[in-house]
Amino acid sequence: MVRLVSDSELTASSVVANSTMNRERGLGGVNSYVRELGFDPAAWLREHGGAAPGWLDLCSGEGRALAEAARVLPAGAELTGVDLVGPVRPVLRIPPSGPRLRLVTAALGDWAPDRSYHLITCVHGLHYLGDQLGAIVRAASWLTPDGRFAAHFDPESVRRPDGSGAARAVVAALRAAGFEYRARRHLLLLDGGRPVRLPFEYAGADPSAGPNRTGQPAVGSYYRCTPPGGTEA
């Protein structure tokens, strides 16, 4: 029987607190957001964000991609990174007249923005969250009407309380809610902010789930299926 922990306990675990994801990942190049997402966030914002584009990066690590994007985005841009550990090195310098860059050190479940964003990303970060589906639902509500959400998501990490896999049901529910799932990249996309409801109730997390497809230690997320009508499945 797997022992499930709460998100408050999960954030103190070594798997989550010592995550090395996105510590050195920049905007472009070999180890980059462009390569991992399959599109250039800065170029996307220049095309879709107008004079004051907003980019929210969840599990942002050192914030290198945001800082590099700030050099090529309009001065009215607002770039926000949220990470449990936060930067451990000085952030790249941005000209005083450039975009606003804000790096927040917080547990994602305890934080909410005070504005909407044209682009919300989470590059290999959902693997370290307990309530992955809750984070996805919340992010969808933080998008502008024409915004984009892009995050790496491994459906195999989502399970039912009895330990059986819920991947197929979760992907079907996400697609029904308007998301696109690109299995080859393990990339979840949503174009257009909206309220989202998924038929799952979070039950807890397993920080001892072991390495995922990236080879890094990851978290197992457990959910009860709650179809319309409220009967647990």
C-alpha positions in Angstrom: 0.0 0.0 0.0 1.5 3.3 -1.1 1.7 6.0 1.6 0.3 9.2 0.2 1.4 12.5 1.6 -0.1 16.0 1.6 1.3 18.8 -0.6 2.7 20.5 2.5 4.6 17.4 3.4 5.6 16.9 -0.3 7.2 20.3 -0.6 9.7 19.4 2.2 10.7 16.2 0.6 14.2 15.9 -1.0 12.7 14.9 -4.4 10.9 18.3 -4.7 13.1 20.7 -2.7 16.3 19.6 -4.4 15.0 19.6 -7.9 17.6 20.6 -10.5 15.3 21.1 -13.4 15.6 24.4 -15.2 18.6 25.5 -13.1 20.7 26.1 -16.2 18.1 25.9 -19.0 18.0 29.1 -21.1 15.7 30.4 -23.8 17.5 29.1 -26.9 20.2 26.6 -27.7 20.8 23.0 -26.9 19.5 23.0 -23.3 16.6 25.4 -23.9 12.9 26.2 -23.7 12.8 26.4 -27.5 14.0 22.9 -27.8 11.8 21.4 -25.1 8.6 23.2 -26.0 9.0 23.1 -29.8 8.4 26.8 -30.2 10.2 30.1 -29.1 8.3 31.7 -26.2 9.8 35.1 -26.9 8.9 35.0 -30.6 5.4 33.8 -29.7 4.9 36.7 -27.3 6.1 39.2 -29.8 3.5 37.9 -32.3 0.6 37.4 -29.8 1.3 39.6 -26.8 1.1 43.2 -28.2 3.0 46.0 -26.5 2.7 44.5 -23.0 3.0 40.7 -23.2 2.9 38.7 -20.0 4.8 35.4 -19.5 4.4 33.3 -16.4 6.9 30.5 -16.0 6.0 27.9 -13.4 8.9 25.9 -11.8 11.2 28.5 -13.3 14.5 27.5 -11.5 17.1 30.2 -12.0 14.8 32.2 -14.3 17.4 32.2 -17.1 14.9 31.8 -19.9 12.8 34.7 -18.6 15.8 37.0 -18.2 17.0 36.2 -21.7 13.6 36.8 -23.1 13.5 40.2 -21.4 16.3 41.4 -23.7 14.2 40.9 -26.8 10.7 41.8 -25.6 9.1 45.2 -25.5 9.6 47.4 -22.4 6.0 46.9 -21.4 6.4 43.1 -21.0 5.9 41.5 -17.6 7.8 38.3 -16.9 7.1 36.3 -13.7 8.8 33.1 -12.6 7.6 31.0 -9.7 9.8 28.3 -8.1 9.8 26.4 -4.8 13.5 26.9 -4.3 14.0 30.0 -6.4 17.3 31.3 -7.9 20.5 30.3 -6.1 22.7 32.5 -8.4 22.5 36.2 -9.4 19.9 36.7 -12.2 21.1 38.0 -15.5 21.0 41.8 -15.6 18.2 43.6 -17.4 18.4 47.2 -18.5 16.4 49.5 -16.2 14.2 50.6 -19.1 13.5 46.9 -20.1 10.6 44.6 -19.2 9.7 43.9 -15.6 11.1 40.6 -14.3 9.8 39.1 -11.1 11.0 35.8 -9.6 8.8 34.5 -6.8 9.9 31.8 -4.3 6.8 30.0 -3.3 5.0 26.6 -3.4 2.8 26.7 -6.5 -0.2 25.5 -4.5 0.1 28.5 -2.2 0.5 31.2 -4.9 -1.8 32.9 -7.4 -1.1 35.8 -9.8 -2.7 39.2 -9.7 -3.0 39.4 -13.4 -3.6 37.2 -16.5 -0.8 36.2 -18.8 -0.5 35.7 -22.6 1.8 32.7 -22.1 2.1 30.3 -19.2 4.8 27.5 -19.3 5.9 24.7 -17.1 9.0 23.0 -18.5 9.4 19.6 -16.8 8.0 21.0 -13.6 4.7 19.2 -13.2 6.7 16.1 -12.4 7.4 17.6 -9.0 3.9 18.7 -8.0 1.5 16.6 -6.1 -1.8 18.0 -7.5 -0.7 18.2 -11.1 -4.2 18.4 -12.5 -5.1 21.1 -10.0 -2.1 23.2 -11.2 -3.2 22.7 -14.8 -6.8 23.8 -14.1 -5.5 26.9 -12.2 -3.1 27.8 -15.0 -5.9 27.7 -17.6 -7.8 30.3 -15.6 -4.8 32.6 -15.5 -4.5 32.8 -19.3 -5.7 35.7 -21.4 -8.6 34.8 -23.8 -6.0 34.4 -26.6 -3.2 33.1 -24.4 -1.3 29.8 -24.5 -0.5 27.2 -21.8 2.3 24.8 -22.5 3.6 22.2 -20.0 5.3 18.9 -20.0 3.0 16.3 -18.5 3.4 12.5 -18.0 0.0 10.9 -17.8 1.6 7.7 -16.4 2.4 9.6 -13.2 -1.3 9.9 -12.5 -2.9 6.9 -10.7 -6.0 5.9 -8.8 -5.9 5.3 -5.0 -5.7 1.6 -5.6 -2.5 2.1 -7.6 -4.0 1.4 -11.0 -3.1 3.8 -13.8 -5.4 6.7 -14.8 -3.5 7.9 -17.8 -6.1 7.1 -20.5 -8.9 8.6 -18.5 -6.9 11.8 -17.7 -5.8 12.4 -21.2 -9.4 11.9 -22.5 -10.7 14.4 -19.9 -8.1 17.0 -20.8 -8.9 16.7 -24.5 -12.6 17.0 -23.8 -11.8 20.2 -21.9 -10.0 21.7 -24.9 -6.4 20.7 -24.3 -4.1 19.2 -26.9 -1.7 16.4 -25.8 1.3 15.7 -27.9 2.5 12.3 -26.7 5.8 12.4 -28.5 7.0 15.4 -26.6 4.8 14.7 -23.5 3.5 18.2 -24.0 0.2 19.6 -22.9 -1.2 22.7 -24.7 -4.2 24.9 -24.3 -4.9 27.9 -26.5 -7.3 30.4 -24.9 -7.9 30.9 -21.2 -11.0 29.4 -19.8 -12.5 27.8 -16.7 -11.8 24.1 -16.7 -13.3 21.3 -14.6 -11.9 17.8 -14.6 -13.7 14.8 -13.1 -10.9 14.0 -10.6 -10.4 14.6 -6.9 -6.9 14.8 -5.6 -6.1 12.1 -3.0 -2.4 12.7 -2.3 1.1 12.2 -3.6 3.9 9.6 -3.6 7.3 11.2 -3.4 9.0 7.8 -3.7 7.6 7.0 -7.1 11.1 6.9 -8.6 12.6 8.3 -11.8 10.3 9.2 -14.7 11.1 9.3 -18.4 13.6 12.1 -17.9 15.6 10.0 -15.5 15.0 12.4 -12.7 13.2 11.4 -9.4 9.5 12.3 -9.8 6.3 12.4 -7.9 3.3 10.1 -8.3 -0.1 11.9 -8.2 -3.2 10.0 -7.0 -6.8 10.9 -7.8 -10.3 9.6 -7.3 -12.4 9.7 -10.4 -15.6 11.7 -9.9 -17.9 11.6 -12.9 -20.9 13.9 -13.2 -23.4 13.0 -10.6 -20.7 12.7 -7.9 -20.4 8.9 -7.8 -16.8 7.9 -7.3 -15.4 5.5 -9.9 
